[in-house]
Amino acid sequence: MSKTVVLNENITFGGNNPFVLVAGPCVIENEQLIMETAEQLKEITTKLNIPFVFKASFDKANRSSIHSFRGPGLEEGLEVLKKVKERFNVPVTSDIHEPNQVEKAAEVLDILQIPAFLCRQTDLLVAAGKTGKIVNVKKGQFLAPWDMKNVVTKLQESGNENILLTERGSTFGYNNLVVDMRSLITMRELGAPVVFDATHSVQIPGGNGTSTGGKREFVPYLSRAAAAVGIDSIFMETHPNPDEAKSDGPNMVKLSELEEVLKPIQEIDRLIKNY
């Protein structure tokens, strides 16, 4: 059983609690899309009784091409996420990329997310840790799961024990990722609840030349496998029309299909935790 991290009276990561869904579009494309998606996600998760955190990035700083859409930026993006938080009464999270973003982001975000490529950036981790907010660190595609011990230590020595660790696949040759389900167990043994990032794990990094490809058809299967191993949260990006999304479309789940994707994951999660 993993350590618990409490977000609010309704959402606790870890222990024997039901998995928490962290979901939303990859990037904030516009306010209308974000509001419509958040509303549907709230309806789905309320119906299924799944704890829910809304996610969308205000900036995608590690796009394949310099011409790729990045998002509205820090200030405008945080305003949109603040509206989601207030209108739908749900916690929100987003990526942070630089220490100078942390203070403003922490005023709105309930969870500060550290992108995989930046998981070893000491200044960023320390700045995030000092806020006292929950910090979710995605394991780098280039790291062994046990190497995340040093990440945990950096946050702890910044005075923060509110740590989540995310598995999002490991580099497997060129333009490919593979998920070693053993890493979920290994990272949990480091003393933090573990998140499985189902949609980034099916990416084909740089596979489309100037953009990242993906195989969204494998998302349900990997999610079920992770739930069977035992996880504390599922991270799943979703979009009303992934094929027209401005970022990570090939690996995002279509919003209209999300409920049916979640149902078996929820059943497996209940079975494992009851057992």
N, C-alpha and C positions, 0 to 999 in steps of 0.2 A: 504493500500500500504506500502511495506517495505522500509526501508532505502536502499540506493544504495551503492555498493562497486565496484569501478572501477578497473579492472585488466589492461586493455589497451584500445586503441581507439576503438577496435572492441568488447570488452567483458565487460559488466556491469552486475553485479548481483543485482537483486532487482528492486524496482520501478515497472514499468509496462513493463519491458524489457522481451524479450523471454527467456525461460529457457536456462541455460547453461548446456551442457552435460559434465560431468567429467567421463572419461571412459578409460579403458585399462585393461590388465591382473592384477590379484591380486598381483603377484610378478614377478620380473625380473628373468625369468628362464634362458634365454640366449639372447645375443644381436640380433641374427637373428630373433627370434620370436617377440621381441619387435619392431624391425624396420618394419617387415611385418605387424604387427597388427596396428602400428601407421599409416602406409601408407593407409591401408584399412579404418581406422577410419577417417582419413582426407578426403578421397574420399567420404565416406558416409555423413559426416557432411557438406561438401562443397555442395554436391548434394541437401541436404535437407535444407541448409542454417541455420544450428544449430551452435551456438557458442560452441567451443570445447576446453577442457583442457585434456591433456593426463595424465593418472595416472598409475603408477606401483610402487610397494614397493621395495626398495633396501634391506630391512630386515623385516622379519615377526617375531617379538620378542615374540609374545604371542601364538605360536603354541601349539596344544594340547599335542604333544609328543616331547620329547627332540631329537628324531630321525627325526622329520619332516624337510623338506627342508625350509630354511629360506631366501635364496637369496644370492646375491654376496657380500653384505656388503656396507658400506657407500661410499667408494672411487670409487670402480668399478661401483657400481650402479649409482652414480651421473654422471660418465663419459658416461654411456649409455643414461641416460636421457638428458644430454647435447647434445648428438648427435641427439636425437629425436627433441629437441627444434630447433637446427640449421638446420637440413635437411628438416623438415616439417613446420617450422615456426609456431609452436604451443606452448602455455604455458604448463608447466609441474608441477605436484605435486607428493608428496610421503609422507609416514609416517615418523615422527621423534619420537624417543623414549626416548632420554636422552638429557639434556641441552648441553652436550659437542658435540652433533651432529649438533646443530642449526647453528653455524657460517658457517660451510662448506656447509650445505644443502642450506642455504639462498643464497649462491653464484650462485646456479643453479636453484633452485626451485622458481616458481612464487607464489605458495601457499604452506604454511607449514601445513601439516595435523596432527592433534593430535588424536591418536587412542582413541576409546571409553573407554577402560580400564584405560587410563591415563588422562582423561579429568579433573580430580581434582588435578593433580600434579602441584603444584604452581611453583616450580622452572622451570619446562618445559614450562609452559604457559608464565611466565615472560620472559624467554630467547627468546621464539618465538616472543612474543609481541614487544620486544625491537628492533627487526630487521626492523620493519615497514612494513614487508611483510603482505599479506593477510594470516590470520590464520583461518583454517577451523577446528573446534572442533566437534568431533562426541560425541553426548550425550551418556553417559554411559548407558548400559543396565539396570543398577541398580538405575538410577536417574529419578525423576519426571522432566518433561520439565521445570517447573518453577524453579527448582534447578539450571538450567543453568545460572540463573542471576548472581550467584557468579563467574562463569567462565568468563562471559562477563566483570564483574567488575575487575577481575584480569588482563585481557588483557587491558582494558581501563586505569587502573592505571599504566600499564607499558608503557603508551603513545601510544597505538594502538587502532584505531577505525575501522580498516579493518578486520572485524570479520564475519565469516560465521558459522552457527550452523547446524549440521546434525542430522536428525532423522534416527536411524538404528535399531529400534525395541527395545522392553523392555522384560526383562526376565519374562516368564510366566510359572511358575512351572519348572520342570526339563527338560533340553535339548529342550527348545522351546522358541520362541520369538513371540510377538504379536505387531502389529503397532496400536497405538492409534492416529488416524488422527488429533485429537484435539491438539496434541503436536505441529503440524506444525504451527497452529495459535498461540498457547501460546508462542512458541520460537520466532516467528516473532515479537510478542509484546514486546520482550526484546530489540528490536532495532537492529536486525541483519537479513540479508537475510537468508532464510532457504533452506537447501539442503535435498532432500529425497534420502537416500541410499537404492536403490531398491533391490540390491543383498544380502547385509548382513542382510537385514530384513527378508529374507526367510531362513536364516541359521537354522540348528539344532545343537546348540553348543555342541561339544563333542559327538554328536549322533552316531558316528561311532566308538566309543571306543577310538582309538588313533588319531582320526581326526574328524573334524566338518562335519556334513552332511548338506543337504540343499534340497530345493524344488524349483528349478529354474522355474518350470511351472507356479508359482504364480507371478513371477516378472512382467509380462505385466499388470496383473490386479491391483496389488498394485500401480504400477507406474501411471496407469490411474486414480486411486482413488486419489492419491496425487496431480496429476495435476488438478483434479477437485476441490480439496480443495484450491489450490493455492500455488505454490512453486516457488522458484527462480532458482533452479538447480536440476538436476537429477544426482546421482552418480550411475554408473552401470558398474560393472566389466564384461569383456568379453574376450573370448579366442577362438582361432580357433578350438580347440578340448577340451572342458571343462572336458570330462571324462578322459583325460590324463594329465590334469593340475596338477602341483605340490603343489598347494594351492587353497583351496576354489572352486574346480571344481564343486561340486554338486549345487552350487548356482549361478555360472556364466552363462551368456547368450552366446550361440554359436554365434561367430562373423558373420557367414553367415546369421543369422536370425535377426541380430540387426536392420537393416534398417526397416524391417516390424514391429518390436517392437516399434520403435521410432515414426513412422508415426501417429498413433492415439494419442500418448502422445502430439505430436506437435499440432494436431488439437484441442485437449481439452485445451491445454495451450493458444492457440490463442483465442478460444471461451471465456474462463474465463477472459482473460485480455482485450478483446474487450468489454465485458459486463461490 
